[in-house]
């Protein structure tokens, strides 16, 4: 087995989720009621035997650090393992210089001191199940300088528009990494997940930093792909890329289907999260819940259909929730009708009758808002 | 709470033989309850929430699961420095052979050395098989205010049921003047909850004497408390108001689960200020299929339901197929009910599988049916 440490990289400017991102970093987004997006890459690393993980946060560190804690809930060895949270203190939120390379460069010592030979770099906005130890093995045995995980899709003309596309030659060599222009259906979407030796990674960070203060990891890997052996490794199974509001909504709704969920959640590959010690959910006499995913700690008296209900929500009598993603602690008041919405944490809907948006343009209710 | 002010000892050695097959492999305190809990989570969480740092758990009957379960003190937050949950099964000592715990008092006597190592001022004795929420810090405040030698928590029970309990007769100040074990003609309705606070120095002396007494049953209710009263020690009753249940039988365990379906139930597990902590399991949230119809029910994470569930409690990882009916029932962790099956007025034990189109239990049975073995279906 090859030794590797993990890096959860901050998001580039191609990712912006309206509403939700005003309050927290992408990794701290609630997902499917009980998870946070960061649970996926961190659990993937933990399950792959990667016990030393650095999480880089570009902005709004509060909810993410609170969720990560000591990392104990990710089943990381409490003595030999380590979960570090690294934050660029000298940068402001919308600072153009606040890039992933800048984060790595300011924390270069932290990377230098890692004893492992390889590094696995993954983002928080991709939801998938991935065995990184298998990836590192493939990478090491291929002799490539850098490997990038990708997922082949047949709807790149309408989805994954904020993602990057890998152009591959027949030997799966990467020729370029460019933004998806939406001009073709079949594309190899970059999963923004990189495997390389630690030394190579340090070289790239230094080179990028010298070239341009606004360079990202993607930019420098794209540059070196003409001269170095950069290869793609295909991924199969469930894959969602949360780069904007619609893709956040769609990924949640897609996983209401239990068959789809079973692609992502398998008994041998647990996705860990922080427990909240909520009690079970109570369904009352008038409850009517179908085709939905419900978390613990809820009180449900109304109707719920094709929706995700987060921890500790209250759905009051006569309320109807359809095709919606309801985050933890929200209250849907009596007879309030909600359709095609993302309702942020602790929002309270009391004095409105209807909050209905078009199916292809779901609406958003702000965190802790009372309507 | 200040370190060493009070240490808790939980008596968790009982088998609970009236729970039949449920306690074949686990002790009663480890029996599942309320969707995601085990009974012993209640006293342990109460200790953690009351600020008690050190808890000894006295185990004896089928203790393997219980020992490893409670040893992970971090589940209840009892993992700070100098705190912890300590599993105390009977053990061989340099000056004494291996003896089983002969009674509730003997279990404490055999662990005098453990308690001494913390030198607490008070010792709280608890039972590991009761379901309730209680702030022991308040009881301790009461105990110190009375300058008592011992304080016993009591709960008012209906007069007609009083003869099933140990009854405390008190004067107008709450001082206990008499204790009667299961009296035929009870003089009061204050039943002992088996929760005691003792001043450790005094209790220690009494336990040492009790160990040497060949006529003793080595039991708190039968021996220690009567001796203290006879010696004219000051014992006070601490009145507890709220939900309290000793689930001794299948019917009462079923009933205690059903109590949770009452929207106004006094146990109120939804109260975020007094959470009951338990094992953290890694499962999906609840998945409800297109044919789910759930009313008056208590469901926890890991359940998947595609049938009708009425007036029932479903525990972690229960799977309910299509065209099924679950009525007035309690389904313990990992139960699988296959398509077309009907379960009525039953308590289904951990991991039991109910086959296709099988029919289990009936609406007009007087007792609750315990299903502890696989029920074959059509296939």
Interface residues (C-beta under 8 A of the other chain):
Chain A: X32 X33 X34 X72 X73 X258 X261 X265 X270 X271 X272 X275 X277 X279 X280 X281 X282 X283 X284 X285 X286 X287 X288 X289 X290 X291 X292 X293 X294 X295 X296 X297 X299
Chain B: X34 X35 X36 X74 X260 X261 X263 X269 X270 X275 X276 X277 X278 X280 X282 X284 X285 X286 X287 X288 X289 X290 X291 X292 X293 X294 X295 X296 X297 X298 X299 X300 X301 X304 X309 X313
